[in-house]
Amino acid sequence: MIAAVNLGTGNGRVESINNKIKVGVRMSYGFRNIDSLVSLLMLRCSDEQPALPWEDRKEEKAGKAKAA
């Protein structure tokens, strides 16, 4: 607690992740196995933005064109 006051940090990020986990568990009541729940939670709590097959990601294509 003293370190948090000295550094000026809070626990907002941890509370945000806890809330995402609680909402994800409520969403997953129809899942048949625990692996699906874990996958959902990892996707929701990460900063990754996976490209879906029907999406056109211009940033990714621009980055690949510059690298080539």
Backbone atoms as SQL, in Angstrom:
CREATE TABLE atoms (id INTEGER PRIMARY KEY, chain TEXT, resi INTEGER, resn TEXT, atom TEXT, x REAL, y REAL, z REAL);
INSERT INTO atoms VALUES
  (1, 'A', 1, 'MET', 'N', 0.817, -1.180, 0.000),
  (2, 'A', 1, 'MET', 'CA', 0.000, 0.000, 0.000),
  (3, 'A', 1, 'MET', 'C', 0.868, 1.254, 0.000),
  (4, 'A', 2, 'ILE', 'N', 1.936, 1.207, 0.760),
  (5, 'A', 2, 'ILE', 'CA', 2.846, 2.357, 0.793),
  (6, 'A', 2, 'ILE', 'C', 3.489, 2.552, -0.566),
  (7, 'A', 3, 'ALA', 'N', 3.848, 1.452, -1.214),
  (8, 'A', 3, 'ALA', 'CA', 4.462, 1.555, -2.538),
  (9, 'A', 3, 'ALA', 'C', 3.484, 2.164, -3.540),
  (10, 'A', 4, 'ALA', 'N', 2.198, 1.818, -3.435),
  (11, 'A', 4, 'ALA', 'CA', 1.204, 2.377, -4.349),
  (12, 'A', 4, 'ALA', 'C', 1.071, 3.884, -4.153),
  (13, 'A', 5, 'VAL', 'N', 1.137, 4.332, -2.909),
  (14, 'A', 5, 'VAL', 'CA', 1.042, 5.767, -2.632),
  (15, 'A', 5, 'VAL', 'C', 2.297, 6.476, -3.126),
  (16, 'A', 6, 'ASN', 'N', 3.452, 5.890, -2.883),
  (17, 'A', 6, 'ASN', 'CA', 4.711, 6.502, -3.318),
  (18, 'A', 6, 'ASN', 'C', 4.808, 6.575, -4.843),
  (19, 'A', 7, 'LEU', 'N', 4.348, 5.526, -5.520),
  (20, 'A', 7, 'LEU', 'CA', 4.450, 5.477, -6.979),
  (21, 'A', 7, 'LEU', 'C', 3.264, 6.143, -7.666),
  (22, 'A', 8, 'GLY', 'N', 2.199, 6.380, -6.940),
  (23, 'A', 8, 'GLY', 'CA', 1.026, 6.999, -7.530),
  (24, 'A', 8, 'GLY', 'C', 0.244, 6.071, -8.440),
  (25, 'A', 9, 'THR', 'N', 0.309, 4.776, -8.181),
  (26, 'A', 9, 'THR', 'CA', -0.416, 3.810, -8.998),
  (27, 'A', 9, 'THR', 'C', -1.659, 3.340, -8.253),
  (28, 'A', 10, 'GLY', 'N', -2.564, 2.745, -8.993),
  (29, 'A', 10, 'GLY', 'CA', -3.776, 2.226, -8.404),
  (30, 'A', 10, 'GLY', 'C', -4.016, 0.800, -8.847),
  (31, 'A', 11, 'ASN', 'N', -5.142, 0.260, -8.422),
  (32, 'A', 11, 'ASN', 'CA', -5.458, -1.114, -8.770),
  (33, 'A', 11, 'ASN', 'C', -6.562, -1.173, -9.823),
  (34, 'A', 12, 'GLY', 'N', -6.740, -0.116, -10.572),
  (35, 'A', 12, 'GLY', 'CA', -7.781, -0.059, -11.592),
  (36, 'A', 12, 'GLY', 'C', -7.629, -1.108, -12.668),
  (37, 'A', 13, 'ARG', 'N', -6.414, -1.352, -13.113),
  (38, 'A', 13, 'ARG', 'CA', -6.190, -2.349, -14.167),
  (39, 'A', 13, 'ARG', 'C', -6.535, -3.756, -13.682),
  (40, 'A', 14, 'VAL', 'N', -6.157, -4.072, -12.450),
  (41, 'A', 14, 'VAL', 'CA', -6.466, -5.396, -11.893),
  (42, 'A', 14, 'VAL', 'C', -7.975, -5.556, -11.742),
  (43, 'A', 15, 'GLU', 'N', -8.648, -4.528, -11.256),
  (44, 'A', 15, 'GLU', 'CA', -10.095, -4.588, -11.099),
  (45, 'A', 15, 'GLU', 'C', -10.785, -4.726, -12.452),
  (46, 'A', 16, 'SER', 'N', -10.248, -4.090, -13.474),
  (47, 'A', 16, 'SER', 'CA', -10.806, -4.202, -14.818),
  (48, 'A', 16, 'SER', 'C', -10.709, -5.641, -15.330),
  (49, 'A', 17, 'ILE', 'N', -9.560, -6.259, -15.145),
  (50, 'A', 17, 'ILE', 'CA', -9.385, -7.645, -15.582),
  (51, 'A', 17, 'ILE', 'C', -10.292, -8.570, -14.788),
  (52, 'A', 18, 'ASN', 'N', -10.428, -8.341, -13.475),
  (53, 'A', 18, 'ASN', 'CA', -11.331, -9.162, -12.666),
  (54, 'A', 18, 'ASN', 'C', -12.761, -9.055, -13.171),
  (55, 'A', 19, 'ASN', 'N', -13.184, -7.857, -13.535),
  (56, 'A', 19, 'ASN', 'CA', -14.535, -7.674, -14.054),
  (57, 'A', 19, 'ASN', 'C', -14.713, -8.384, -15.391),
  (58, 'A', 20, 'LYS', 'N', -13.700, -8.325, -16.263),
  (59, 'A', 20, 'LYS', 'CA', -13.782, -9.028, -17.543),
  (60, 'A', 20, 'LYS', 'C', -13.901, -10.531, -17.333),
  (61, 'A', 21, 'ILE', 'N', -13.199, -11.050, -16.338),
  (62, 'A', 21, 'ILE', 'CA', -13.272, -12.487, -16.044),
  (63, 'A', 21, 'ILE', 'C', -14.662, -12.850, -15.552),
  (64, 'A', 22, 'LYS', 'N', -15.229, -12.057, -14.652),
  (65, 'A', 22, 'LYS', 'CA', -16.571, -12.339, -14.135),
  (66, 'A', 22, 'LYS', 'C', -17.611, -12.323, -15.244),
  (67, 'A', 23, 'VAL', 'N', -17.526, -11.339, -16.138),
  (68, 'A', 23, 'VAL', 'CA', -18.477, -11.258, -17.246),
  (69, 'A', 23, 'VAL', 'C', -18.274, -12.441, -18.189),
  (70, 'A', 24, 'GLY', 'N', -17.037, -12.818, -18.441),
  (71, 'A', 24, 'GLY', 'CA', -16.745, -13.955, -19.314),
  (72, 'A', 24, 'GLY', 'C', -17.276, -15.261, -18.755),
  (73, 'A', 25, 'VAL', 'N', -17.172, -15.445, -17.448),
  (74, 'A', 25, 'VAL', 'CA', -17.692, -16.662, -16.823),
  (75, 'A', 25, 'VAL', 'C', -19.210, -16.703, -16.962),
  (76, 'A', 26, 'ARG', 'N', -19.868, -15.571, -16.792),
  (77, 'A', 26, 'ARG', 'CA', -21.324, -15.537, -16.964),
  (78, 'A', 26, 'ARG', 'C', -21.713, -15.824, -18.410),
  (79, 'A', 27, 'MET', 'N', -20.912, -15.350, -19.358),
  (80, 'A', 27, 'MET', 'CA', -21.200, -15.597, -20.776),
  (81, 'A', 27, 'MET', 'C', -21.010, -17.062, -21.147),
  (82, 'A', 28, 'SER', 'N', -20.194, -17.778, -20.417),
  (83, 'A', 28, 'SER', 'CA', -19.775, -19.117, -20.826),
  (84, 'A', 28, 'SER', 'C', -20.597, -20.234, -20.202),
  (85, 'A', 29, 'TYR', 'N', -21.743, -19.947, -19.645),
  (86, 'A', 29, 'TYR', 'CA', -22.522, -21.006, -18.998),
  (87, 'A', 29, 'TYR', 'C', -22.949, -22.106, -19.959),
  (88, 'A', 30, 'GLY', 'N', -23.077, -21.849, -21.240),
  (89, 'A', 30, 'GLY', 'CA', -23.480, -22.877, -22.185),
  (90, 'A', 30, 'GLY', 'C', -22.332, -23.685, -22.759),
  (91, 'A', 31, 'PHE', 'N', -21.094, -23.355, -22.410),
  (92, 'A', 31, 'PHE', 'CA', -19.948, -24.070, -22.972),
  (93, 'A', 31, 'PHE', 'C', -19.893, -25.500, -22.442),
  (94, 'A', 32, 'ARG', 'N', -19.396, -26.391, -23.268),
  (95, 'A', 32, 'ARG', 'CA', -19.346, -27.803, -22.884),
  (96, 'A', 32, 'ARG', 'C', -18.071, -28.187, -22.144),
  (97, 'A', 33, 'ASN', 'N', -17.010, -27.428, -22.330),
  (98, 'A', 33, 'ASN', 'CA', -15.772, -27.800, -21.630),
  (99, 'A', 33, 'ASN', 'C', -15.051, -26.553, -21.132),
  (100, 'A', 34, 'ILE', 'N', -14.125, -26.765, -20.244),
  (101, 'A', 34, 'ILE', 'CA', -13.409, -25.667, -19.597),
  (102, 'A', 34, 'ILE', 'C', -12.405, -25.009, -20.548),
  (103, 'A', 35, 'ASP', 'N', -11.943, -25.747, -21.556),
  (104, 'A', 35, 'ASP', 'CA', -10.991, -25.168, -22.501),
  (105, 'A', 35, 'ASP', 'C', -11.595, -23.991, -23.269),
  (106, 'A', 36, 'SER', 'N', -12.877, -24.087, -23.585),
  (107, 'A', 36, 'SER', 'CA', -13.546, -22.984, -24.271),
  (108, 'A', 36, 'SER', 'C', -13.620, -21.753, -23.370),
  (109, 'A', 37, 'LEU', 'N', -13.865, -21.968, -22.079),
  (110, 'A', 37, 'LEU', 'CA', -13.901, -20.860, -21.124),
  (111, 'A', 37, 'LEU', 'C', -12.537, -20.192, -21.030),
  (112, 'A', 38, 'VAL', 'N', -11.492, -20.975, -20.925),
  (113, 'A', 38, 'VAL', 'CA', -10.138, -20.428, -20.819),
  (114, 'A', 38, 'VAL', 'C', -9.784, -19.655, -22.082),
  (115, 'A', 39, 'SER', 'N', -10.145, -20.180, -23.245),
  (116, 'A', 39, 'SER', 'CA', -9.869, -19.485, -24.505),
  (117, 'A', 39, 'SER', 'C', -10.609, -18.153, -24.568),
  (118, 'A', 40, 'LEU', 'N', -11.871, -18.143, -24.139),
  (119, 'A', 40, 'LEU', 'CA', -12.648, -16.911, -24.134),
  (120, 'A', 40, 'LEU', 'C', -12.025, -15.878, -23.205),
  (121, 'A', 41, 'LEU', 'N', -11.613, -16.301, -22.018),
  (122, 'A', 41, 'LEU', 'CA', -11.022, -15.376, -21.059),
  (123, 'A', 41, 'LEU', 'C', -9.687, -14.828, -21.551),
  (124, 'A', 42, 'MET', 'N', -8.877, -15.670, -22.163),
  (125, 'A', 42, 'MET', 'CA', -7.589, -15.196, -22.670),
  (126, 'A', 42, 'MET', 'C', -7.784, -14.201, -23.805),
  (127, 'A', 43, 'LEU', 'N', -8.788, -14.429, -24.645),
  (128, 'A', 43, 'LEU', 'CA', -9.070, -13.505, -25.740),
  (129, 'A', 43, 'LEU', 'C', -9.600, -12.183, -25.210),
  (130, 'A', 44, 'ARG', 'N', -10.493, -12.237, -24.216),
  (131, 'A', 44, 'ARG', 'CA', -11.089, -11.009, -23.679),
  (132, 'A', 44, 'ARG', 'C', -10.091, -10.188, -22.875),
  (133, 'A', 45, 'CYS', 'N', -9.174, -10.827, -22.179),
  (134, 'A', 45, 'CYS', 'CA', -8.267, -10.110, -21.277),
  (135, 'A', 45, 'CYS', 'C', -6.963, -9.686, -21.950),
  (136, 'A', 46, 'SER', 'N', -6.721, -10.117, -23.162),
  (137, 'A', 46, 'SER', 'CA', -5.496, -9.719, -23.835),
  (138, 'A', 46, 'SER', 'C', -5.754, -8.470, -24.667),
  (139, 'A', 47, 'ASP', 'N', -4.692, -7.859, -25.129),
  (140, 'A', 47, 'ASP', 'CA', -4.809, -6.687, -25.979),
  (141, 'A', 47, 'ASP', 'C', -4.779, -7.053, -27.456),
  (142, 'A', 48, 'GLU', 'N', -4.735, -8.334, -27.740),
  (143, 'A', 48, 'GLU', 'CA', -4.668, -8.788, -29.127),
  (144, 'A', 48, 'GLU', 'C', -5.981, -8.517, -29.846),
  (145, 'A', 49, 'GLN', 'N', -5.884, -8.195, -31.117),
  (146, 'A', 49, 'GLN', 'CA', -7.039, -7.982, -31.983),
  (147, 'A', 49, 'GLN', 'C', -6.904, -8.927, -33.168),
  (148, 'A', 50, 'PRO', 'N', -7.323, -10.190, -33.008),
  (149, 'A', 50, 'PRO', 'CA', -7.139, -11.134, -34.115),
  (150, 'A', 50, 'PRO', 'C', -7.999, -10.750, -35.317),
  (151, 'A', 51, 'ALA', 'N', -7.453, -10.960, -36.504),
  (152, 'A', 51, 'ALA', 'CA', -8.180, -10.663, -37.734),
  (153, 'A', 51, 'ALA', 'C', -9.129, -11.818, -38.031),
  (154, 'A', 52, 'LEU', 'N', -10.382, -11.493, -38.230),
  (155, 'A', 52, 'LEU', 'CA', -11.362, -12.499, -38.576),
  (156, 'A', 52, 'LEU', 'C', -11.330, -12.716, -40.090),
  (157, 'A', 53, 'PRO', 'N', -11.730, -13.912, -40.549),
  (158, 'A', 53, 'PRO', 'CA', -11.601, -14.218, -41.981),
  (159, 'A', 53, 'PRO', 'C', -12.336, -13.239, -42.889),
  (160, 'A', 54, 'TRP', 'N', -13.427, -12.652, -42.444),
  (161, 'A', 54, 'TRP', 'CA', -14.205, -11.766, -43.301),
  (162, 'A', 54, 'TRP', 'C', -13.797, -10.307, -43.172),
  (163, 'A', 55, 'GLU', 'N', -12.819, -10.002, -42.334),
  (164, 'A', 55, 'GLU', 'CA', -12.370, -8.624, -42.164),
  (165, 'A', 55, 'GLU', 'C', -11.208, -8.307, -43.087),
  (166, 'A', 56, 'ASP', 'N', -11.188, -7.083, -43.557),
  (167, 'A', 56, 'ASP', 'CA', -10.087, -6.599, -44.373),
  (168, 'A', 56, 'ASP', 'C', -9.256, -5.671, -43.509),
  (169, 'A', 57, 'ARG', 'N', -8.101, -6.114, -43.096),
  (170, 'A', 57, 'ARG', 'CA', -7.236, -5.329, -42.224),
  (171, 'A', 57, 'ARG', 'C', -6.241, -4.559, -43.064),
  (172, 'A', 58, 'LYS', 'N', -6.488, -3.282, -43.278),
  (173, 'A', 58, 'LYS', 'CA', -5.614, -2.454, -44.102),
  (174, 'A', 58, 'LYS', 'C', -4.265, -2.240, -43.443),
  (175, 'A', 59, 'GLU', 'N', -4.234, -2.174, -42.081),
  (176, 'A', 59, 'GLU', 'CA', -2.967, -1.938, -41.393),
  (177, 'A', 59, 'GLU', 'C', -2.005, -3.097, -41.628),
  (178, 'A', 60, 'GLU', 'N', -2.536, -4.327, -41.567),
  (179, 'A', 60, 'GLU', 'CA', -1.670, -5.491, -41.751),
  (180, 'A', 60, 'GLU', 'C', -1.134, -5.537, -43.183),
  (181, 'A', 61, 'LYS', 'N', -1.981, -5.243, -44.147),
  (182, 'A', 61, 'LYS', 'CA', -1.542, -5.282, -45.532),
  (183, 'A', 61, 'LYS', 'C', -0.513, -4.177, -45.811),
  (184, 'A', 62, 'ALA', 'N', -0.724, -3.006, -45.219),
  (185, 'A', 62, 'ALA', 'CA', 0.229, -1.904, -45.411),
  (186, 'A', 62, 'ALA', 'C', 1.572, -2.259, -44.788),
  (187, 'A', 63, 'GLY', 'N', 1.545, -2.894, -43.631),
  (188, 'A', 63, 'GLY', 'CA', 2.788, -3.291, -42.952),
  (189, 'A', 63, 'GLY', 'C', 3.542, -4.344, -43.749),
  (190, 'A', 64, 'LYS', 'N', 2.831, -5.274, -44.359),
  (191, 'A', 64, 'LYS', 'CA', 3.469, -6.316, -45.164),
  (192, 'A', 64, 'LYS', 'C', 4.060, -5.723, -46.446),
  (193, 'A', 65, 'ALA', 'N', 3.370, -4.742, -47.020),
  (194, 'A', 65, 'ALA', 'CA', 3.858, -4.123, -48.254),
  (195, 'A', 65, 'ALA', 'C', 5.140, -3.347, -47.995),
  (196, 'A', 66, 'LYS', 'N', 5.224, -2.683, -46.853),
  (197, 'A', 66, 'LYS', 'CA', 6.433, -1.926, -46.517),
  (198, 'A', 66, 'LYS', 'C', 7.610, -2.854, -46.245),
  (199, 'A', 67, 'ALA', 'N', 7.328, -4.020, -45.649),
  (200, 'A', 67, 'ALA', 'CA', 8.392, -4.965, -45.313),
  (201, 'A', 67, 'ALA', 'C', 8.958, -5.637, -46.564),
  (202, 'A', 68, 'ALA', 'N', 8.155, -5.751, -47.599),
  (203, 'A', 68, 'ALA', 'CA', 8.594, -6.455, -48.805),
  (204, 'A', 68, 'ALA', 'C', 9.469, -5.613, -49.692);
